[in-house]
Amino acid sequence: MQDGGPVVEMYANSWCPYCSAARALLDSKQVPVVEINVEEFPDRRAEMIARSGRRTVPQIFIGATHVGGYDDLAALEREGRLDPLLRANH
């Protein structure tokens, strides 16, 4: 699906089940994801909190849009709003 669409970034860690679920959903959309591992790069956690206002992972950004966590991503999918967001230009 990703053809010049917005960059998808996800702050995550390796063991979070919600991170795994978000990965699976985005993989099913064939969307490349820039994953930022906050365990491997702890200083990026402060960046995540500053950008999202939240402390939990995953935190997902599609372009400039802060989607939120997995529940928010799944809600967009259920509402039919995820695909248009993934196709939108920056």
MMTF fields as JSON, N, C-alpha, C and O atoms, coordinates in Angstrom:
{
  "mmtfVersion": "1.0.0",
  "mmtfProducer": "UNKNOWN",
  "numBonds": 359,
  "numAtoms": 360,
  "numGroups": 90,
  "numChains": 1,
  "numModels": 1,
  "chainsPerModel": [1],
  "groupsPerChain": [90],
  "chainIdList": ["A"],
  "bondAtomList": [4, 2, 8, 6, 12, 10, 16, 14, 20, 18, 24, 22, 28, 26, 32, 30, 36, 34, 40, 38, 44, 42, 48, 46, 52, 50, 56, 54, 60, 58, 64, 62, 68, 66, 72, 70, 76, 74, 80, 78, 84, 82, 88, 86, 92, 90, 96, 94, 100, 98, 104, 102, 108, 106, 112, 110, 116, 114, 120, 118, 124, 122, 128, 126, 132, 130, 136, 134, 140, 138, 144, 142, 148, 146, 152, 150, 156, 154, 160, 158, 164, 162, 168, 166, 172, 170, 176, 174, 180, 178, 184, 182, 188, 186, 192, 190, 196, 194, 200, 198, 204, 202, 208, 206, 212, 210, 216, 214, 220, 218, 224, 222, 228, 226, 232, 230, 236, 234, 240, 238, 244, 242, 248, 246, 252, 250, 256, 254, 260, 258, 264, 262, 268, 266, 272, 270, 276, 274, 280, 278, 284, 282, 288, 286, 292, 290, 296, 294, 300, 298, 304, 302, 308, 306, 312, 310, 316, 314, 320, 318, 324, 322, 328, 326, 332, 330, 336, 334, 340, 338, 344, 342, 348, 346, 352, 350, 356, 354],
  "bondOrderList": [1, 1, 1, 1, 1, 1, 1, 1, 1, 1, 1, 1, 1, 1, 1, 1, 1, 1, 1, 1, 1, 1, 1, 1, 1, 1, 1, 1, 1, 1, 1, 1, 1, 1, 1, 1, 1, 1, 1, 1, 1, 1, 1, 1, 1, 1, 1, 1, 1, 1, 1, 1, 1, 1, 1, 1, 1, 1, 1, 1, 1, 1, 1, 1, 1, 1, 1, 1, 1, 1, 1, 1, 1, 1, 1, 1, 1, 1, 1, 1, 1, 1, 1, 1, 1, 1, 1, 1, 1],
  "groupList": [{"groupName": "MET", "atomNameList": ["N", "CA", "C", "O"], "elementList": ["N", "C", "C", "O"], "formalChargeList": [0, 0, 0, 0], "bondAtomList": [1, 0, 2, 1, 3, 2], "bondOrderList": [1, 1, 2], "singleLetterCode": "M", "chemCompType": "L-PEPTIDE LINKING"}, {"groupName": "GLN", "atomNameList": ["N", "CA", "C", "O"], "elementList": ["N", "C", "C", "O"], "formalChargeList": [0, 0, 0, 0], "bondAtomList": [1, 0, 2, 1, 3, 2], "bondOrderList": [1, 1, 2], "singleLetterCode": "Q", "chemCompType": "L-PEPTIDE LINKING"}, {"groupName": "ASP", "atomNameList": ["N", "CA", "C", "O"], "elementList": ["N", "C", "C", "O"], "formalChargeList": [0, 0, 0, 0], "bondAtomList": [1, 0, 2, 1, 3, 2], "bondOrderList": [1, 1, 2], "singleLetterCode": "D", "chemCompType": "L-PEPTIDE LINKING"}, {"groupName": "GLY", "atomNameList": ["N", "CA", "C", "O"], "elementList": ["N", "C", "C", "O"], "formalChargeList": [0, 0, 0, 0], "bondAtomList": [1, 0, 2, 1, 3, 2], "bondOrderList": [1, 1, 2], "singleLetterCode": "G", "chemCompType": "PEPTIDE LINKING"}, {"groupName": "PRO", "atomNameList": ["N", "CA", "C", "O"], "elementList": ["N", "C", "C", "O"], "formalChargeList": [0, 0, 0, 0], "bondAtomList": [1, 0, 2, 1, 3, 2], "bondOrderList": [1, 1, 2], "singleLetterCode": "P", "chemCompType": "L-PEPTIDE LINKING"}, {"groupName": "VAL", "atomNameList": ["N", "CA", "C", "O"], "elementList": ["N", "C", "C", "O"], "formalChargeList": [0, 0, 0, 0], "bondAtomList": [1, 0, 2, 1, 3, 2], "bondOrderList": [1, 1, 2], "singleLetterCode": "V", "chemCompType": "L-PEPTIDE LINKING"}, {"groupName": "GLU", "atomNameList": ["N", "CA", "C", "O"], "elementList": ["N", "C", "C", "O"], "formalChargeList": [0, 0, 0, 0], "bondAtomList": [1, 0, 2, 1, 3, 2], "bondOrderList": [1, 1, 2], "singleLetterCode": "E", "chemCompType": "L-PEPTIDE LINKING"}, {"groupName": "TYR", "atomNameList": ["N", "CA", "C", "O"], "elementList": ["N", "C", "C", "O"], "formalChargeList": [0, 0, 0, 0], "bondAtomList": [1, 0, 2, 1, 3, 2], "bondOrderList": [1, 1, 2], "singleLetterCode": "Y", "chemCompType": "L-PEPTIDE LINKING"}, {"groupName": "ALA", "atomNameList": ["N", "CA", "C", "O"], "elementList": ["N", "C", "C", "O"], "formalChargeList": [0, 0, 0, 0], "bondAtomList": [1, 0, 2, 1, 3, 2], "bondOrderList": [1, 1, 2], "singleLetterCode": "A", "chemCompType": "L-PEPTIDE LINKING"}, {"groupName": "ASN", "atomNameList": ["N", "CA", "C", "O"], "elementList": ["N", "C", "C", "O"], "formalChargeList": [0, 0, 0, 0], "bondAtomList": [1, 0, 2, 1, 3, 2], "bondOrderList": [1, 1, 2], "singleLetterCode": "N", "chemCompType": "L-PEPTIDE LINKING"}, {"groupName": "SER", "atomNameList": ["N", "CA", "C", "O"], "elementList": ["N", "C", "C", "O"], "formalChargeList": [0, 0, 0, 0], "bondAtomList": [1, 0, 2, 1, 3, 2], "bondOrderList": [1, 1, 2], "singleLetterCode": "S", "chemCompType": "L-PEPTIDE LINKING"}, {"groupName": "TRP", "atomNameList": ["N", "CA", "C", "O"], "elementList": ["N", "C", "C", "O"], "formalChargeList": [0, 0, 0, 0], "bondAtomList": [1, 0, 2, 1, 3, 2], "bondOrderList": [1, 1, 2], "singleLetterCode": "W", "chemCompType": "L-PEPTIDE LINKING"}, {"groupName": "CYS", "atomNameList": ["N", "CA", "C", "O"], "elementList": ["N", "C", "C", "O"], "formalChargeList": [0, 0, 0, 0], "bondAtomList": [1, 0, 2, 1, 3, 2], "bondOrderList": [1, 1, 2], "singleLetterCode": "C", "chemCompType": "L-PEPTIDE LINKING"}, {"groupName": "ARG", "atomNameList": ["N", "CA", "C", "O"], "elementList": ["N", "C", "C", "O"], "formalChargeList": [0, 0, 0, 0], "bondAtomList": [1, 0, 2, 1, 3, 2], "bondOrderList": [1, 1, 2], "singleLetterCode": "R", "chemCompType": "L-PEPTIDE LINKING"}, {"groupName": "LEU", "atomNameList": ["N", "CA", "C", "O"], "elementList": ["N", "C", "C", "O"], "formalChargeList": [0, 0, 0, 0], "bondAtomList": [1, 0, 2, 1, 3, 2], "bondOrderList": [1, 1, 2], "singleLetterCode": "L", "chemCompType": "L-PEPTIDE LINKING"}, {"groupName": "LYS", "atomNameList": ["N", "CA", "C", "O"], "elementList": ["N", "C", "C", "O"], "formalChargeList": [0, 0, 0, 0], "bondAtomList": [1, 0, 2, 1, 3, 2], "bondOrderList": [1, 1, 2], "singleLetterCode": "K", "chemCompType": "L-PEPTIDE LINKING"}, {"groupName": "ILE", "atomNameList": ["N", "CA", "C", "O"], "elementList": ["N", "C", "C", "O"], "formalChargeList": [0, 0, 0, 0], "bondAtomList": [1, 0, 2, 1, 3, 2], "bondOrderList": [1, 1, 2], "singleLetterCode": "I", "chemCompType": "L-PEPTIDE LINKING"}, {"groupName": "PHE", "atomNameList": ["N", "CA", "C", "O"], "elementList": ["N", "C", "C", "O"], "formalChargeList": [0, 0, 0, 0], "bondAtomList": [1, 0, 2, 1, 3, 2], "bondOrderList": [1, 1, 2], "singleLetterCode": "F", "chemCompType": "L-PEPTIDE LINKING"}, {"groupName": "THR", "atomNameList": ["N", "CA", "C", "O"], "elementList": ["N", "C", "C", "O"], "formalChargeList": [0, 0, 0, 0], "bondAtomList": [1, 0, 2, 1, 3, 2], "bondOrderList": [1, 1, 2], "singleLetterCode": "T", "chemCompType": "L-PEPTIDE LINKING"}, {"groupName": "HIS", "atomNameList": ["N", "CA", "C", "O"], "elementList": ["N", "C", "C", "O"], "formalChargeList": [0, 0, 0, 0], "bondAtomList": [1, 0, 2, 1, 3, 2], "bondOrderList": [1, 1, 2], "singleLetterCode": "H", "chemCompType": "L-PEPTIDE LINKING"}],
  "groupTypeList": [0, 1, 2, 3, 3, 4, 5, 5, 6, 0, 7, 8, 9, 10, 11, 12, 4, 7, 12, 10, 8, 8, 13, 8, 14, 14, 2, 10, 15, 1, 5, 4, 5, 5, 6, 16, 9, 5, 6, 6, 17, 4, 2, 13, 13, 8, 6, 0, 16, 8, 13, 10, 3, 13, 13, 18, 5, 4, 1, 16, 17, 16, 3, 8, 18, 19, 5, 3, 3, 7, 2, 2, 14, 8, 8, 14, 6, 13, 6, 3, 13, 14, 2, 4, 14, 14, 13, 8, 9, 19],
  "groupIdList": [1, 2, 3, 4, 5, 6, 7, 8, 9, 10, 11, 12, 13, 14, 15, 16, 17, 18, 19, 20, 21, 22, 23, 24, 25, 26, 27, 28, 29, 30, 31, 32, 33, 34, 35, 36, 37, 38, 39, 40, 41, 42, 43, 44, 45, 46, 47, 48, 49, 50, 51, 52, 53, 54, 55, 56, 57, 58, 59, 60, 61, 62, 63, 64, 65, 66, 67, 68, 69, 70, 71, 72, 73, 74, 75, 76, 77, 78, 79, 80, 81, 82, 83, 84, 85, 86, 87, 88, 89, 90],
  "secStructList": [7, 7, 1, 1, 7, 7, 7, 3, 3, 3, 3, 3, 7, 1, 1, 7, 2, 2, 2, 2, 2, 2, 2, 2, 2, 2, 2, 2, 6, 6, 7, 7, 3, 3, 3, 3, 3, 6, 6, 6, 7, 6, 2, 2, 2, 2, 2, 2, 2, 2, 2, 2, 1, 7, 7, 1, 1, 7, 3, 3, 3, 3, 6, 6, 3, 3, 3, 3, 1, 2, 2, 2, 2, 2, 2, 2, 2, 2, 6, 6, 7, 2, 2, 2, 2, 2, 2, 1, 7, 7],
  "xCoordList": [0.812, 0.0, 0.855, 0.404, 2.062, 2.89, 3.517, 4.469, 3.002, 3.563, 3.644, 2.74, 4.727, 4.866, 3.979, 3.842, 3.383, 2.555, 3.42, 4.645, 2.793, 3.542, 4.408, 4.124, 5.458, 6.322, 5.562, 4.936, 5.623, 4.996, 6.109, 7.034, 6.016, 6.991, 6.277, 5.158, 6.949, 6.368, 7.438, 8.457, 7.191, 8.025, 7.529, 6.331, 8.453, 8.046, 9.158, 10.225, 8.873, 9.911, 9.689, 8.708, 10.569, 10.551, 9.522, 9.137, 9.069, 8.231, 6.775, 5.976, 6.409, 5.056, 4.065, 4.254, 2.999, 2.018, 1.262, 0.867, 1.059, 0.386, 1.283, 0.799, 2.586, 3.536, 3.477, 3.475, 3.43, 3.339, 2.051, 2.06, 0.955, -0.326, -0.286, -0.803, 0.318, 0.44, 1.315, 0.996, 2.434, 3.296, 2.515, 2.614, 1.735, 0.966, -0.051, -0.199, -0.743, -1.734, -1.059, -1.518, 0.018, 0.714, 1.353, 1.374, 1.876, 2.426, 1.337, 1.593, 0.127, -0.977, -1.34, -1.925, -0.991, -1.228, -0.025, -0.039, 1.015, 2.26, 2.863, 3.321, 2.844, 3.349, 4.713, 4.835, 5.738, 7.025, 6.932, 6.336, 7.515, 7.457, 8.878, 9.727, 9.12, 10.368, 10.128, 9.416, 10.734, 10.504, 11.638, 12.814, 11.268, 12.22, 12.108, 11.118, 13.128, 13.116, 13.571, 14.74, 12.641, 12.955, 13.731, 14.232, 13.84, 14.726, 16.164, 17.068, 16.358, 17.695, 18.244, 19.446, 17.35, 17.74, 16.899, 15.946, 17.251, 16.427, 16.223, 15.2, 17.169, 17.003, 15.853, 15.324, 15.469, 14.36, 13.003, 12.003, 12.981, 11.737, 11.314, 10.135, 12.271, 11.961, 11.426, 10.507, 11.993, 11.507, 10.055, 9.215, 9.78, 8.429, 7.437, 6.358, 7.8, 6.92, 6.682, 5.56, 7.742, 7.599, 6.691, 5.885, 6.819, 6.021, 4.571, 3.656, 4.367, 3.027, 2.285, 1.055, 3.031, 2.404, 2.052, 1.398, 2.486, 2.194, 3.482, 4.523, 3.392, 4.57, 4.598, 5.62, 3.493, 3.404, 3.703, 3.52, 4.165, 4.375, 3.267, 2.706, 2.94, 3.527, 2.927, 1.816, 3.671, 3.157, 3.427, 4.567, 2.366, 2.434, 2.138, 1.19, 2.975, 2.807, 2.712, 3.525, 1.728, 1.609, 1.783, 0.889, 2.95, 3.303, 3.344, 3.968, 2.694, 2.661, 1.552, 1.436, 0.729, -0.42, -0.029, 0.474, -0.262, -0.059, -1.313, -2.375, -1.183, -2.322, -2.604, -3.763, -1.55, -1.695, -1.124, -0.122, -1.771, -1.309, -2.049, -2.741, -1.898, -2.524, -4.042, -4.66, -4.649, -6.114, -6.603, -7.628, -5.873, -6.234, -6.064, -6.899, -4.977, -4.718, -5.818, -6.329, -6.179, -7.223, -8.584, -9.376, -8.847, -10.109, -10.169, -11.216, -9.049, -9.008, -9.301, -10.02, -8.747, -8.978, -10.449, -11.036, -11.046, -12.468, -13.376, -14.395, -12.986, -13.802, -13.545, -14.183, -12.604, -12.29, -11.471, -11.42, -10.829, -10.066, -8.564, -7.824, -8.091, -6.649, -6.084, -5.074, -6.715, -6.186, -6.052, -5.011, -7.074, -6.895, -5.752, -5.048, -5.556, -4.467, -3.117, -2.177, -3.027, -1.783, -1.492, -0.335, -2.531, -2.351, -2.111, -1.618, -2.448, -2.36, -0.923, 0.024, -0.784, 0.54, 0.897, 0.027, 2.166, 2.673, 1.922, 2.216],
  "yCoordList": [-1.19, 0.0, 1.255, 2.295, 1.193, 2.386, 2.785, 2.145, 3.828, 4.387, 5.889, 6.616, 6.355, 7.778, 8.337, 9.554, 7.482, 7.937, 8.425, 8.478, 8.778, 9.298, 8.226, 7.032, 8.678, 7.781, 7.331, 8.14, 6.032, 5.486, 5.199, 4.442, 5.803, 5.59, 4.973, 5.354, 4.013, 3.385, 3.246, 2.585, 3.874, 3.676, 2.388, 2.226, 1.469, 0.144, -0.474, 0.111, -1.676, -2.515, -3.939, -4.207, -4.827, -6.169, -7.102, -8.087, -6.828, -7.796, -7.371, -8.15, -6.179, -5.657, -6.317, -6.249, -6.963, -7.602, -6.604, -6.942, -5.386, -4.367, -3.91, -3.597, -3.876, -3.557, -4.641, -4.343, -5.904, -7.022, -6.941, -7.186, -6.6, -6.487, -5.337, -5.47, -4.22, -3.08, -3.451, -3.112, -4.155, -4.622, -5.486, -5.316, -6.419, -7.343, -6.591, -6.888, -5.632, -4.872, -4.07, -4.076, -3.389, -2.594, -3.488, -3.133, -4.652, -5.62, -6.091, -6.257, -6.307, -6.766, -5.715, -6.038, -4.458, -3.363, -3.17, -2.305, -3.983, -3.884, -2.483, -1.898, -1.977, -0.639, -0.756, -1.399, -0.145, -0.125, 0.769, 1.845, 0.32, 1.049, 1.332, 0.441, 2.568, 2.934, 2.682, 3.435, 1.606, 1.247, 1.768, 1.573, 2.431, 3.009, 2.219, 2.333, 1.415, 0.549, 1.348, 1.716, 1.61, 2.437, 1.673, 2.279, 0.35, -0.421, -0.267, -0.027, -0.408, -0.343, 1.083, 1.292, 2.061, 3.471, 4.229, 4.915, 4.107, 4.682, 6.193, 6.708, 6.904, 8.349, 8.683, 9.793, 7.745, 7.967, 7.925, 8.418, 7.33, 7.32, 8.749, 9.09, 9.579, 10.984, 11.69, 12.504, 11.383, 11.941, 11.505, 12.31, 10.225, 9.692, 10.421, 10.811, 10.604, 11.266, 12.718, 13.218, 13.387, 14.782, 14.879, 15.803, 13.934, 13.978, 13.571, 14.139, 12.577, 11.996, 12.422, 12.381, 12.831, 13.114, 11.847, 11.908, 10.699, 9.409, 8.678, 8.907, 7.785, 7.061, 5.597, 4.927, 5.102, 3.678, 3.431, 4.305, 2.217, 1.803, 0.846, 0.179, 0.76, 1.532, 2.927, 3.169, 3.828, 5.141, 5.223, 5.1, 5.431, 5.335, 6.699, 7.384, 7.069, 8.305, 7.938, 7.165, 8.487, 8.34, 9.736, 10.576, 9.977, 11.338, 12.204, 11.835, 13.339, 14.253, 13.908, 14.541, 12.902, 12.556, 11.559, 10.475, 11.93, 10.992, 10.14, 10.623, 8.875, 7.951, 7.53, 7.423, 7.291, 6.782, 5.382, 5.068, 4.541, 3.174, 2.186, 2.577, 0.905, -0.125, -0.003, -0.139, 0.251, 0.366, 1.471, 1.321, 2.576, 3.689, 3.288, 3.617, 2.576, 2.099, 1.14, 1.247, 0.203, -0.774, -0.092, -0.504, 0.947, 1.681, 2.371, 2.372, 2.963, 3.578, 2.539, 2.819, 1.353, 0.277, -0.121, -0.255, -0.31, -0.687, 0.362, 0.037, 1.632, 2.738, 3.033, 3.911, 2.293, 2.521, 3.778, 4.277, 4.29, 5.536, 5.327, 6.282, 4.08, 3.841, 3.903, 4.569, 3.223, 3.201, 4.607, 4.915, 5.477, 6.842, 7.587, 8.355, 7.372, 8.029, 7.534, 8.315, 6.232, 5.658, 6.117, 6.155, 6.462, 6.919, 8.423, 8.903, 9.157, 10.628, 11.077, 10.416, 12.193, 12.785, 13.546, 13.869, 13.826, 14.493, 15.751, 16.445],
  "zCoordList": [0.0, 0.0, 0.0, -0.478, 0.515, 0.671, -0.654, -1.103, -1.284, -2.505, -2.339, -2.749, -1.737, -1.552, -0.454, -0.333, 0.336, 1.445, 2.584, 2.466, 3.678, 4.825, 5.478, 5.387, 6.13, 6.893, 8.137, 8.822, 8.418, 9.621, 10.622, 10.33, 11.797, 12.868, 14.06, 14.403, 14.681, 15.86, 16.935, 16.735, 18.07, 19.249, 19.892, 20.124, 20.181, 20.648, 21.485, 21.672, 21.983, 22.559, 22.061, 21.367, 22.4, 21.807, 22.436, 21.807, 23.642, 24.359, 24.529, 25.047, 24.116, 24.32, 23.364, 22.15, 23.89, 23.008, 22.131, 21.016, 22.617, 21.801, 20.649, 19.561, 20.9, 19.822, 18.753, 17.559, 19.185, 18.233, 17.421, 16.215, 18.07, 17.374, 16.366, 15.257, 16.741, 15.819, 14.629, 13.489, 14.898, 13.808, 12.834, 11.618, 13.379, 12.542, 11.686, 10.501, 12.266, 11.507, 10.396, 9.254, 10.73, 9.718, 8.656, 7.477, 9.07, 8.099, 7.143, 5.95, 7.651, 6.801, 5.754, 4.72, 6.025, 5.083, 4.157, 3.281, 4.357, 3.589, 3.695, 2.713, 4.91, 5.19, 5.859, 6.901, 5.275, 5.975, 7.206, 7.163, 8.274, 9.543, 10.013, 10.037, 10.383, 11.039, 12.518, 13.183, 13.026, 14.419, 15.281, 14.974, 16.361, 17.303, 18.591, 19.314, 18.88, 20.05, 21.27, 21.382, 22.176, 23.343, 24.407, 25.354, 24.268, 25.155, 24.694, 25.494, 23.406, 22.822, 22.852, 23.018, 22.691, 22.67, 23.696, 23.328, 24.997, 26.062, 25.944, 26.394, 25.354, 25.205, 24.251, 24.287, 23.413, 22.489, 23.207, 22.686, 24.415, 25.196, 25.549, 25.454, 25.955, 26.272, 25.027, 25.118, 23.883, 22.618, 22.368, 21.967, 22.611, 22.422, 23.324, 22.877, 24.59, 25.548, 25.126, 25.204, 24.682, 24.24, 23.014, 22.91, 22.094, 20.859, 21.089, 20.493, 21.962, 22.09, 23.347, 23.39, 24.371, 25.656, 26.423, 27.464, 25.908, 26.546, 26.877, 26.26, 27.872, 28.346, 27.91, 28.058, 27.378, 27.049, 25.565, 24.719, 25.285, 23.896, 23.508, 24.377, 22.249, 21.156, 21.081, 21.552, 20.489, 20.075, 18.584, 18.136, 17.828, 16.382, 15.772, 16.156, 14.816, 14.054, 12.588, 12.08, 11.913, 10.462, 9.903, 10.004, 9.309, 8.918, 10.16, 11.155, 10.117, 11.263, 12.247, 13.296, 11.917, 12.753, 13.834, 13.537, 15.091, 16.196, 16.299, 16.694, 15.943, 15.979, 17.409, 17.811, 18.181, 19.536, 19.62, 18.977, 20.419, 20.612, 19.724, 18.784, 20.031, 19.205, 19.188, 18.132, 20.342, 20.381, 19.452, 18.786, 19.408, 18.527, 17.058, 16.215, 16.764, 15.4, 14.956, 13.841, 15.829, 15.517, 15.326, 14.479, 16.117, 15.97, 14.613, 13.966, 14.173, 12.842, 11.765, 10.806, 11.924, 10.96, 10.934, 9.861, 12.107, 12.191, 11.559, 10.948, 11.718, 11.21, 9.734, 9.152, 9.129, 7.723, 7.476, 6.352, 8.519, 8.388, 8.311, 8.076, 8.505, 8.488, 7.068, 6.84, 6.117, 4.754, 4.161, 3.581, 4.284, 3.751, 4.42, 3.764, 5.717, 6.425, 5.911, 5.765, 5.638, 5.123, 3.692, 3.275, 2.95, 1.567, 1.467, 0.447, 2.502, 2.448, 2.226, 2.651, 1.565, 1.405, 2.672, 3.48, 2.836, 4.03, 4.306, 5.28]
}
